């Protein structure tokens, strides 16, 4: 699903992609082989998840050939790579994140994004107000859009079904 969404939105092998919360490489297992060497970047707080994805989904040869870059942090500082990106993806990240984390992510993305950030979130009647990463965070669509506007981004909803009921959105500079 992630691969289909991103390629429909224009991602091609020559583009750079930052996969925010890349985890065990559910999307990375398709993006890494597709993208030209050195064009996949993943940020994930849990190194062991990425290592399991490499060992169980891709193999070390794919890593050697395609040269993806990973950063292991939980603060949404996307600038850790010291570069700009054509595309970014945050699939099932805002569904667990606090308001502050989403704000940081969008502000960081706005500084480094050339084309678009595709993300998902769970729409709800009120916003999650907790201060910790959570199992399920819901947000009002107008609130997510206000965070985008605050960061200098525009937001549009995608008409793309998600198996868990999340809403796909696209942020653009």
N, C-alpha and C positions, 0 to 999 in steps of 0.2 A: 504494500500500500504506500509506504513512504517513497519508495523508488518511483512508483507510478505518478504520485502527486508531483514530485519534484521534476521529473522529466516532462510532464504535461505543462508545468510552469516555465519550462525553458532550460532546465539544467542539461548541459551537454558535457561530453568528456573533457573538453578544454577548460571548463570552469573550475573554480575553487569552491569547495563546500566545507562549511563548519557545521558539524553535527553536535548540537548542544545536548549533553546528557546521552552520549552515544552508547552507554551501557555495554551489553554483551554483543554489540554490533548487529542487532537485528536488521537495521538498515545498512550499516556499514558493510555487511557481508555482500551486498549488491553494489553499493556505491564505490567501494575500494577497487574492485575489479573493473568497473565501468570508467572511472575517472583516470585521466592520464597520471603518470607517476608524480607524486608530490602534491596532488590537488585535493586530497582528503585530509581533513583535520577533525579530530574528535576531542571533546572536553567531557570529562567524567570524574566525579569525586572518588569512585571506587576502582582502583587499578585492577583488582582481581577480576572484576566483571569484563574489562577489556581483554585481559589475558585469557580468560575462558572463551571469549568470543573468537580470539585469534586461534586458540588451540582447537576449538570445537566447530567453528564455522568457516574459517579462512585457511588456516595453515600458515606456518612461518615463511614459506616460499612466497606467498602472495604479499606478505609484509615487506620482504626483501625486494621484490620486484616493483611494487606499487608505492613504496615509501610513504605511507601515511604518517601523520604526526599526531601525537596524543599529549594532552595535558591533564593532570590529575588534580583538580581543585573543585571546591564547592561554593565559590563566592561569585560566580557568574562574571568574572573578569575575563571577558572574551579577548581583551587586548594582550593576553598572555602570549599569543603567537607573534605579536609584533608586526601584523600585516592586515590588509583588507581582504574581504571575501566577496566573491560574486553572489553566492547563495548561502543561506543559513537555514537550519532546520532545528526545531524544538518540538519534537513529537512526544506527547504525553509528559511534558515537563511542567507546564503551567497548571496542570491538573493536580499537582502535588505542592506547588510553590506558594510561598507567602507573597503578599502584596509587595513587600520590599524587594524580594528576589526577582519578581517579574519586572518591577521598575528598573532595577539594576541591569537586568538582561536586555531590556529594550533600549536603555540609555547607552549601554555598551554597543549593542548592535547598530544603533544609529551612527556611531562614530566610524564603524568599520565595514558597513554594508554598501555594496554597489548595486545590487539588483533587488533581492527580496529575502525576507525571512518568512518561512512557512511554519506555523505553530498550531497546536491544538490546546483547547481548554474545555472544561465542562461549564456550559452556561447554567446559571441558576438565578433565583429571585433575589438573592443577597450575596454579598462578598464574604469569602473566608477572611476572618480577621485574626487568625492565629499567628504566632511568631515562629512557628516551627514547621519544617517540611512535614507533610501530612499524607495520609492515605488517599484522601479525596478532598480537593479544594474546588469550590464552585465560585464563579464570578459572573456578575452582570455584564452583558456585552458592552453597554455604554461605559462601564468602568475600565474594561480592557482597552477600549478605544481611547478613553481619556489618558491612560498611561502611554499609549502610542503617541498621541498628540503632544503630550508633555515632553516626550523624547524627540519630537520632530519627525515622526513617522506617520504615514497614513495607514489605515487598516481597512481591509475588506474581507467579508466572509466568503468562503468557498462553498459551493454546492457540491460537496464531495462526501459521500457517506463514510462514517467511521464505525467500525464494529462495536465499539463500546459507548457510542453516543456522544463522543466528543465533537466539538465544532472545529473545523479547519479554518484558519484565518491567515491572511497574507499581510505582512507589513512591508512598506516600501519607503525609501528615503524621500 
